[in-house]
Amino acid sequence: MIKTDRLTLRRARPGDATGLFAIFSDPEAMAYWDTLPHASLEVTERFVRQMAKSDGVTSDDFVLVLDGKVIGKAGFWRKPEIGYILHRDHWGKGLAKEALSALLARAFDTHGWDHVVAEIDPRNTRSRRLLLGLGFAQTGFAEKTLKLGDQWVDSAYFRLDRPSTTG
C-alpha cells in the first residue's frame, strides 16, 4: 500500500469491480484506453481479478482510493510500463500526477528500475501533458498500432530514466 497526501494506492480486491466499472464503462473516460468500454460488470470483474494478481515484480498495479471511494487505477501493468485511468469526476485535480509521482518513486527507489515507459494515444493531450510534466520524453510514434472496434489508433511512446544521484 502507498499513501500520498490525498490518495491510498492499494492492491485490487473483488469488491473494487463496481467502482472501476463506473470508469471502464464510461466512453469518455475510455476514449484513449487500449480496449473498448466495458459492456458489463463481468468484464470489469475479470479485469480486477487479473489486477489482483499483481506481484510487485512483473506487474505492480494499484487501485486509487480517495476518501474511501475507488476513483481509478494506476501502476505498472507490465514492468516497466506505467498506465493509469481516473473517473472523470476527478480529472484536472492533480490526482493522477500525485499517484504517478508516488509510483515513479517506487519504481526507482524500491524496485531499482533504470527507466519507466508509457504508451498513449497521441490525441490524449491530458496524458501527454501529465507525462511531460513528470519529466518523461517522447521517444517515438507509430501509426495504426491498435484497432479498437472499427477504428485504428496511433501510439506515442514515452520514457523516463532513473534520476541521476550526483552529489
C-alpha positions in Angstrom: 0.0 0.0 0.0 1.1 3.5 -0.8 -0.2 6.7 0.9 0.1 10.1 -0.7 -1.3 13.4 0.6 -4.8 12.6 -0.7 -4.8 9.1 -2.0 -4.3 5.5 -0.9 -2.9 3.2 -3.6 -3.7 -0.4 -2.7 -3.9 -3.8 -4.4 -7.2 -4.6 -6.2 -9.9 -6.6 -4.4 -13.0 -8.3 -5.8 -15.3 -5.6 -4.4 -13.5 -2.9 -6.4 -15.2 -4.0 -9.6 -18.3 -1.9 -9.1 -16.2 1.3 -8.6 -14.0 0.6 -11.5 -16.9 -0.3 -13.7 -18.1 3.3 -13.4 -14.9 4.3 -15.1 -14.4 1.4 -17.5 -17.9 1.6 -18.9 -17.7 5.4 -19.5 -17.0 6.1 -23.2 -15.4 9.4 -22.4 -13.0 8.0 -19.7 -12.2 5.1 -22.1 -11.7 7.3 -25.2 -7.9 6.7 -25.2 -7.7 3.3 -23.4 -6.5 0.2 -25.2 -9.9 -1.5 -25.1 -13.4 -0.5 -25.8 -15.6 0.5 -22.8 -16.6 -2.5 -20.7 -20.1 -3.7 -21.7 -20.8 -5.4 -18.4 -19.7 -5.6 -14.8 -18.5 -9.1 -15.5 -15.8 -7.7 -17.9 -14.6 -5.4 -15.1 -14.7 -8.3 -12.6 -12.3 -10.2 -14.9 -10.1 -7.2 -15.2 -10.0 -6.8 -11.4 -9.1 -10.5 -10.9 -6.2 -10.0 -13.3 -5.1 -6.8 -11.5 -5.3 -8.6 -8.1 -2.5 -11.0 -9.4 0.0 -8.1 -9.3 3.1 -9.4 -7.6 5.3 -6.3 -7.5 7.8 -8.0 -9.8 6.3 -8.5 -13.2 3.4 -6.1 -12.5 2.8 -3.6 -9.8 -0.7 -2.3 -10.2 -2.9 -0.4 -7.7 -6.4 0.8 -7.2 -6.7 4.5 -6.4 -8.8 5.4 -3.4 -9.9 8.9 -2.3 -12.0 9.4 0.8 -12.8 5.7 0.9 -14.0 5.6 -2.7 -12.3 3.9 -5.7 -11.6 6.6 -8.3 -9.2 4.8 -10.6 -6.2 2.7 -11.1 -2.5 3.3 -11.8 0.6 1.2 -11.8 2.9 -0.9 -13.8 0.6 -3.4 -15.5 3.7 -4.8 -17.2 7.2 -3.9 -16.0 8.3 -1.1 -16.7 5.2 0.3 -18.5 3.0 2.6 -16.5 -0.7 3.0 -17.0 -3.4 5.0 -15.3 -7.1 6.0 -15.6 -9.3 8.1 -13.3 -13.0 8.6 -13.1 -13.7 11.8 -15.0 -15.2 13.5 -11.9 -11.5 13.6 -10.7 -9.8 14.9 -13.8 -7.9 18.2 -13.5 -7.3 18.0 -9.8 -3.7 16.8 -9.8 -4.6 13.3 -8.5 -3.0 11.4 -11.5 0.2 13.4 -11.0 0.1 12.6 -7.3 -0.4 8.9 -7.9 2.2 8.7 -10.6 4.8 10.6 -8.6 4.5 8.0 -5.9 4.6 5.2 -8.3 7.7 6.6 -10.0 9.5 6.9 -6.7 8.6 3.3 -6.0 9.9 2.2 -9.4 13.2 3.8 -8.9 13.8 3.7 -5.2 12.1 0.4 -4.2 12.4 -1.7 -7.4 15.6 -0.1 -8.6 14.4 0.1 -12.2 16.6 2.2 -14.6 13.6 3.6 -16.5 9.8 3.7 -16.9 7.9 3.8 -20.2 4.4 4.8 -21.3 2.4 4.4 -24.4 -0.5 6.8 -25.1 -2.9 7.6 -27.8 -1.3 10.9 -29.2 -4.8 12.6 -29.2 -4.8 12.3 -25.4 -3.4 15.8 -24.7 -4.1 15.5 -20.9 -2.0 12.3 -20.7 0.8 13.9 -22.8 0.8 17.0 -20.6 1.0 14.7 -17.4 3.9 12.6 -18.7 5.9 15.6 -19.9 5.2 17.4 -16.6 6.6 14.4 -14.8 9.8 14.5 -16.8 9.1 11.9 -19.5 10.4 12.5 -23.0 8.7 11.3 -26.1 10.8 8.6 -27.8 8.7 7.6 -30.7 5.4 7.5 -32.6 3.8 4.8 -34.6 0.7 4.8 -36.8 -2.2 2.3 -36.6 -0.8 0.3 -33.7 -4.2 -0.8 -32.2 -7.6 -1.5 -33.7 -10.5 -0.6 -31.4 -13.8 -1.6 -32.8 -13.5 -0.5 -36.4 -11.0 2.3 -35.8 -7.2 2.2 -35.9 -5.4 4.3 -33.4 -1.8 5.5 -33.3 0.7 5.4 -30.4 3.1 7.8 -28.9 5.9 6.4 -26.7 7.5 8.0 -23.7 10.4 7.2 -21.4 11.6 8.5 -18.1 15.1 7.4 -17.0 16.0 7.0 -13.3 17.1 10.4 -12.0 20.9 10.6 -11.5 22.2 10.8 -8.0 25.2 13.0 -8.4 26.3 14.9 -5.4 
